[in-house]
Amino acid sequence: MTEHSGPRTAFDFRPGLTVLLGAAFGAALHPVWQLEARWLVIVVVAVVGVAVALMFTARLFDFLFVSLLATLPFSAFLKWFAPAGLEGEAFGAAAYAGMAHIGLADFLLIGLFGAWALGFAPPRPPAMDRRHWIDTAVILLIIAHVVSIIGVPDPALGIGAVLFVMKFAAYYYIISRHFMPRHVPWLTTAVLWSILIVSAIGLFQTFTGLGVGLALDKGAGGEALQTQYQVPGIEYIARATGTSYDSHAYGGFVGMLLMLVLGSLLRPGQPRHVVVVLIGFSLLAISAVVVSYSRSAYLSLALGLGVVIAAAAWRGEWRAVRILLVPILAVLPLAPWLLSRVIERFVTAPWEIMVARFEQYEVAVDVWLAHPFFGFGAGNYMEALRIYNRDGFLELPVHNAMLWMLTESGVFGAACFFAILFGAMFGYWRLFAARDPSVSWLALGGLGALAVYFFDGLTHPLFREPTLFTFFWLLVGLLVAVQRHVAARKEMVT
């Protein structure tokens, strides 16, 4: 992506010069004012402070926007507003279905909307304001959530789920309307920053056994800091969770990040030292996925890599295929250690675990068939289990994104959500197939990341875990923004 708002101008020193001259003029008038020195200092500092603040407002929106991208690895550090008495598995299920919450990203969103309302947002091309079909799908998704909670057993959970999806709709809106070509380096930085943070924390958790519940604890230093559920067969392993609530979400999140790094390897004109850095981050991400000990993360990463390589090969981009294989070949020295952990995870897991999860599918289908159009109610899946669950079946959310969405918001809600997901994947594919070198690398990375997200959601219920869900909406908003920029550029050419 390239900027088309005109040539870059030199930094304007006139506002700063005005501030300095004003301060000097005030100091020169000190004898006339007959002010004590301390009051003169206060007045001058106040004038300078206000002037600097007014100078900064021109960049306030961009500062908040870049900060929003940088908060990606801390998306799960939230204060949940759970209904009274909600605890245990019910609390976890409600969090993954969506509850009202507040976090750092929410404050930044408030600041961004406020800056935009006050006119501090930089000008953008008219194409950025055009209605996109995904905009309509997002609105319909919210409507589906609202309609689904009519008459639900626990209205508080339903309202929380509605507020949850509305927050991410606001996140999508900001990204899709205000992501500019100048933000591309910041996006890449945010992705690398996220990999560095979550991978370092995850590897530390695995090799020390400390802090595995970091996101649950949120730095409070309580018992939750060492909280981790046990899985039969690997009870003795400290599974990495990074800054996510769960090792599965952690593995899926890092896998999605890795796809964008691989896409960046294909960016035209990358200096050799940048390529080396990107390969290094790829190796770090692969190691982080391995220590999640998540079979769903292993499989979704492998399938995502397959989608990316197959897409490049189908288009005849054999150079891209060779570049994409470089990180995989570079990881060969670690293969004995990595493969032993991966094989261990598949060999030691009892088959009974999978059987118990397949049993949940039957219950979910029963719930959906009883409420086919708008579902049992957003956020109320655990309430549905009290009615439809069977003796001996686990009281857990169904481990499949599509079934969970169908049970809670019916065909209407599921159709809206998966239309957004598959539509975004198809949109990234079209951008990649257009052979535009300025966006092809980003398109291939986005396609791979959404493929990982989709495959990961087929085997566990964490597709709305905050880190995964935030990244999903970031990718959807990014697609819409890039498509609009490409359209605006074509209009300028014609």
N, C-alpha and C positions, 0 to 999 in steps of 0.2 A: 504494500500500500504506500502511496506517495501523497504528500500534501499538495493541494492545488489552490491554496488561498493567497498566492502571490509570493514574491521573493522575500526571503528572511531579511528583516531590517536590523540594523545595529541597535544595541541597547540605548535607550533614551535616558540620558543623564539629567535632563532638565528638571524633572520633579525633585530629584535628590538635591540638585544645585539650589533649587528654590527653597528647600527646607534649610540648607546650610546658610544661605544668605539671610533667611528670615531669623534664624537663631542668632547670627552675628549682628543683625540689625537690633534685635532685642537686647543683646548684651551692650551694644553701643548706647542704647537709650537708658541704661541702668541708672545713671545719675539723675535723669529727668524723672524717672518713675519713683525714685527714692525708696526702692524696695530693699529689704534685707537680702543678703546674698542667697540664703537658703530658699527664699520665695522666688527669686529670680531663677534659680536652678529648677525648682518645681515647675514654673511656668514654661521654661524652655524645654524641659524634658517632656512635659505634657504636649506641647505643640509638636515637637519632633515625633513623639509616639503616635499621635493622631495622624500626622502626615504620612508616616511609614505605614500605618495600618490602612490608610486610604490607598496608598500605592500598592499594597499587597492584595487588595480586593480584586484587582484585575487578574490575579493568578489564584484567587481563593478556590474557585470551582475546580480547576485542574489539580490543585493540591489535595482537595478532598477526594477527587476522583481517583487519583493515583493511590491515595491512602486506602481507598476502598479495595482496590486490586491487591494491595499488600496485606490486607487482613484475611485473605483466602485461607491460609493454614490455621487460623484461629476461629474459624466459623462456628465450631462446636462449643466455644467458650461463651455460653449463654446462661442467663438467669431465666429459668422456666417459671411460668405462673400456672402451676398445676392446681386443679380443684382439690378441695380438702379431702383427706383420706385416701388419696391416690398414691400407691406405693408398690414396690416390687415389680413383677412382670407387667402389671397394668400401667405403671408409670413409664417403663421403658417403651411399651407399645404405643402409649400416647405420645411420647416424645418423637418416635419414628413416624407416627401418623401426622404429627404436627400439633404443637401447643403454642399458646401465646408466649412470647419471650422477648427479651431485650439483650442486645449485645453491642459490641463496638461497631459492627457494620450498620446497625440500626441508627446509631447516632450520626454516622457519616451520611447515611441516606437522608436523614432529617436535614442535615447541613446542606447537602446537595440540592434538595428540593427547595430549601429556603433561599440559597444563593441564586438558584434559577428564578424563583419568584421575584426576587429583588433586582433581577437584571444583571447579575454578576456572571452568568454563564457566557462563555465566548460564543460568538456567532458561528452558526453551522450552515452547511448547504441546505437549500430548501428540500432536497431529496430526503434528508434525514427525518423530516416530519411527515412524509407520506405514509399512509396506512399500509401495513404489511399484513398478510393473512395470518401470521403468527400472533399479531396483536389481537385479532378477533378470537383466535383459539384460546389465548390466555384469558380474555374476558369471559368466554364461555366456560372455561375451566372453573373460574371463580363462581359463576352462576350455578354450575353443577354442584359445587360444594355447598353453596347456600341452600339450594333446593333439597339436597340430600339430608340436611339436619332438621328438616321439619318433622316434628314428632319423635325425635330420637330419645332413647332412654336417658342419656346424659347430655343435656344441651350445652353445658359448660365445655365439655370436650369437643363438641361440634363447633361451637363458636371459636374455640382455640384453633381448631384445624383450618377454619376459614381465614382467621387472621394470619395464620402461618403461610398459607398460599398467597394471600394478598401482599405480605411482606416481600416474597420472592417475585411477585409480579412487579412491584415497585423497583426491585433490583434489576429485573430484566429491562424495565422501561429506561432506567438511567443508562445502562450499558448500550442498549440498542439505539438510543438517541444521541448519545454524547461521546461514544468511542470514536476517536479521530486517528488518522494516520500517525500523528505525532505520539500517540499513546502506545504504539507497537513496541518500542524498546522497553517501556514500562511494563507491558504485559509479559514480555519475555523475562524481564527481571523478576516479576512477581512469581512466575512459574519456577524459575531457578531458586528463588528465595524460599518458596514453599517446599521444594524438594530437599533443600539443604536443612531446613528446620525440622520437618517431619521425619526425614530419614535419619538424621543425627539422633533425634530423640528416640526413634524406634529402635535403632541399633543399640543405644545405651540401655533401653528397657530390656532388650533381649539378653544382653551379655552381663547385666548387673542384677536383673530382676527387680529393679527399683522403678517407681513412678509409672507403673503400667496403667493406672487409672487417672492419669494426669488431666484429661479432659473432663472426667467425672468430678474430680476434686477442684479444678479451676484455680489451683494455687492456694486453696484454703488451708492445706496442710493437715487435713483430717484423715479419717480411715479410708475414704474413697480413693486416696492416692495410691493405695496398693490393691484396689479392687479389680478382680479379673475373674470371669466365669471359667470354670474348668470344663474341658472337653475330654471324654474318655479316650485313652490312648496316648495323650500328650499332656497328662496332668503335671508332669515335672518341668514343662517348658514355660518360660515367661514369654508369651506371645506379644509382639510389638503392637501397640495401638497408636503410637505417635500422638497427635493432637486430636484424634477422633475418639468416639465412644467405644469402638469395637474394632477388633483386629480385621474383620472382614471389610468394614468401611475404610479402614486404614489402607489395606492392600489395594482395594479398588480405587481409592483416591490417588495413591501414588502411581498406579497403572495409568490413570487418565493423564496425570501430569507428564508421565514419560512420553506419551504420544505427542504432546506438543513439543517436547524437546527433540524428538525424532523428526518432526516436521521442520523445526528450525535448522536442522542439519542440511535441509534441502534448499534453504534460502540462498538465492543467487548472490555471489560475491562475498560469502562469508570468509573472513581471514582465517588462516590456518590455525592460529592460536585460539580463535573462538571455537573452531571445530573440535579442537582437542578438549577445551573446557566442556563443550556440550557432550562429548563422548564420556568424559569423566562423570558428569551428572547423570548420564544414562546408566552407567555402571552402579552408581550410588543408588539410583531408584530401583534397579533390578534387585540389588541386595536387600533393599528395604521391603520390597514385595515378598521376597523369600522368607524373611523373618516374621512376616505376619502369620505364617503357617495357615493361610486361608486357601483352601482348595478352589473356592470360587474366584479368588483373586488370581491364582495361577492360571486357571482355565480362561478367564476373561482377558487376561493380558496376552495369552497365547493366541486367542481368537482375534483380539484387536490387532496384534502384530500381523496376523494372517490377512486381515481386511486391508491394512495399509499396504502391505507388500503386494497383495493381489491387485489392488487398485492401481498401483504404480506399474505393475507388469502389464495389466490390461491396456493401459494407455501407451505402452511401449517405452516407458521411462526406465530403461535398464540401468542407466547411471544412478537414478534414484534408488533402485532396488539394491544396487551394490553399496550405496551409502548407508541405507537402512540396515544392511547386514553387518556393517562395521561394529556397532555396539555389541551385537550378539556374538561376533567373533572375538571381540576384545574381552568378553566375559569368560572365555574358555579357561584362562588360568584359575578362575574361581570355580570352575565347573564341578570338581569333586565335592567341594563344600556345599555349593548350591544344590546340586542334584541329590546329595544325601539327605538334605532337609526336605526337599520336595517329595522324594520317594517315601521318606519316613512319614510324612503327613498323610499320604494316600494309603500306605500299608497299615498304619496303626489305627486308623479310624474304623470303629465298628460299623458294620452294615446296618445295625439297628437304628443308628442315627438317621440314616437316609430313609428308612422305612417310616420312622416317626414323622419325618417331614412330608413324605408322600401322603400320609394319612391326613395331614392338614389340608391337602388339596381337596379331598372329598368334602370336608366341612365347608371350605370356602365356596365350592361350587354349590352346595346346598343353600348357603346364605345368599349367593347371587341369584340363583333361580327363584328364590322367594321374593327377591327385591331386584328384578332385572334392570329397570330403567334408571333409577337414581340411587340404588344401593340401600344398604341398611342405615347408612349415615356416616359422614366423615368423622373420623376420630373415635368411632364407637365400635370398632371391631371386637374388642374384648368383651363388650356388652353383648354382642351377637353370639359369642362363644357360650355365654351362659344359657342361651336358648338352643343353639344348634350343635354344640359340641357333643361328642360321643364318649362313652365310658372308655377309659384307658388312653385316650388321645391327649397329646400335650396341649396345655392351655397357653399357646404361643401364637403370634401372628403368622399367617401363612407365608412360607418362604418363597414367594414369587410376586414380583412387582405387579404384573398384570392382574393376577387373581385378587391381590389385596385392593387394588384400585377398583376392580369390578365390584367387590363386595361392599366397599364403603360408598362409592359414588356412582355405581351402576355403569351401564353401557355408555351413557352420555358423558360422564366424567372421564372414564377410561379412554373413550374415543378422542376426547380433547387432549388428554395428556400424551397419549401415544402418537397422535397426529403431530404434536409439537416435536416429539423425539424423532420419529421417523422422517418428518418433514425437514428437520434440521440436518439430519444425516444426508438426506437427498440433496439439500441445498449445498452442503459442503462438497458433496460429490460433483455437483454441477460446476461449482467454482473451480475445483481441481481439473475437471475435464475440459474447461474452457482454455486451459494452457496459458493463463495469464501469470507470468513469473512473479509478479508482485504479490499475488495472493495464493498461488498454488501451494506453497509450503505451509501456509497457515490453514488452508482448506484441508489438506491431507492430515495434518495434526488434529484438527477439530473432528474430522470424520473418525479417526482412530480412537479419540477420547470418548466420543459418544458411543462407539461400538463397544468399548470396554464397559461403559456405564450400562448399556443394555444387557450385555451378556452377564454382567455381575448381578444384575437385578433378577435374573431368572432363577437363582438358587438361594437367595436370602432376602429378608424384609427390610434392608437398610437403604433402599434407594432414596429415601427422604432424610437420611441422616444428614445433619447440617453441612458437613464438609462436602459430601457427595452432591447434595442438592444445590448448594451454592455454586459449585463448579459447573453443574449441569446448566443452570440458568445463565451463568456467565458465558458459556459456550453458545447458547441459543441467542442471547443478546448480541454477542460478537458476530454471529452469522448475519443477523439482520443488519447490523451496522456496516459490515463489509459489503454486503449486497447493495446497500444504498450508496456507498461510496463508489463502487464500481459503476453503478447506473449513472451517477452524477458525472463521473469522468467520461463516460461514453457520450453523454449529452454535450459536454464541453467540446469533445472532438468533432461531433457532427454539427 
